[in-house]
């Protein structure tokens, strides 16, 4: 397995089907979750919905680089999402999230090994390897937050 395939495998691990690093993944934590729980806030913490949309925002931003060679995501907008208003809207968002992750994995998996060291849009962002690994680390960070927020919300519901 070459480095690009290894990175694609790590993307699958954190988002869709793995348990090696965090003993869970985004799909495991978000599928079958009621949108009301996903939108619920615990104190000053971000909601699960906002955290999931935040990570999708960046994942889709990297995918856009593969498709259009443009990096259009901005930190200033990375938490600006309206609440999801229904279970159907939540499930539609999740489907889009999983589809974008699958497409990103395909692009990464199929890229020539030497392209991993190429400039990622602009020299100031470093290379593809740096950005893909950064996305993975960022994703695990927020996955941990999702797990904790979910536990806090569900524990509070059990107490009621």
FENJOPE-V498680 format. One record per residue. RES is the residue in one small letter. PHI is phi in whole degrees, 0 to 359 (* if undefined). NEAR is the number of other C-alpha atoms within 8 Angstrom. Layout:
res = {RES:RES}
phi = {PHI:PHI}
near = {NEAR:NEAR}
//
This chain:
res = {x:x:x:x:x:x:x:x:x:x:x:x:x:x:x:x:x:x:x:x:x:x:x:x:x:x:x:x:x:x:x:x:x:x:x:x:x:x:x:x:x:x:x:x:x:x:x:x:x:x:x:x:x:x:x:x:x:x:x:x:x:x:x:x:x:x:x:x:x:x:x:x:x:x:x:x:x:x:x:x:x:x:x:x:x:x:x:x:x:x:x:x:x:x:x:x:x:x:x:x:x:x:x:x:x:x:x:x:x:x:x:x:x:x:x:x:x:x:x:x:x:x:x:x:x:x:x:x:x:x:x:x:x:x:x:x:x:x:x:x:x:x:x:x:x:x:x:x:x:x:x:x:x:x:x:x:x:x:x:x}
phi = {*:280:297:297:294:296:295:299:295:292:296:301:302:286:264:244:209:263:218:293:279:251:62:195:207:300:299:299:278:257:293:65:264:295:300:294:291:300:273:293:259:245:54:264:285:293:286:302:302:295:296:295:293:299:292:298:306:287:298:295:295:290:302:299:296:294:277:242:56:231:258:249:281:224:306:300:252:284:235:268:225:289:298:278:267:203:297:297:295:296:294:295:300:299:299:297:301:296:297:295:296:301:295:299:301:298:297:294:301:267:282:299:308:292:289:298:267:286:302:269:67:215:305:294:267:81:255:299:302:300:289:292:294:298:298:296:297:300:294:295:304:284:299:300:297:300:300:292:298:300:297:297:293:291:295:296:297:293:285:283}
near = {4:6:7:13:11:10:12:12:9:9:12:13:12:16:12:12:11:12:10:7:6:9:7:12:15:10:10:9:10:8:8:4:8:7:12:7:10:10:12:9:8:10:4:5:7:8:13:13:11:12:12:9:10:10:11:9:10:11:12:10:11:10:11:12:11:9:6:6:8:7:9:6:9:6:5:5:7:10:9:5:6:4:7:9:7:7:9:6:9:11:9:8:8:10:8:8:9:11:8:11:13:9:9:12:12:9:9:11:11:8:9:7:8:6:8:11:8:8:10:10:9:7:8:4:9:10:12:12:8:8:11:9:9:8:10:11:8:9:10:10:8:10:10:9:8:13:9:8:12:10:8:9:11:8:8:8:7:6:5:4}
//
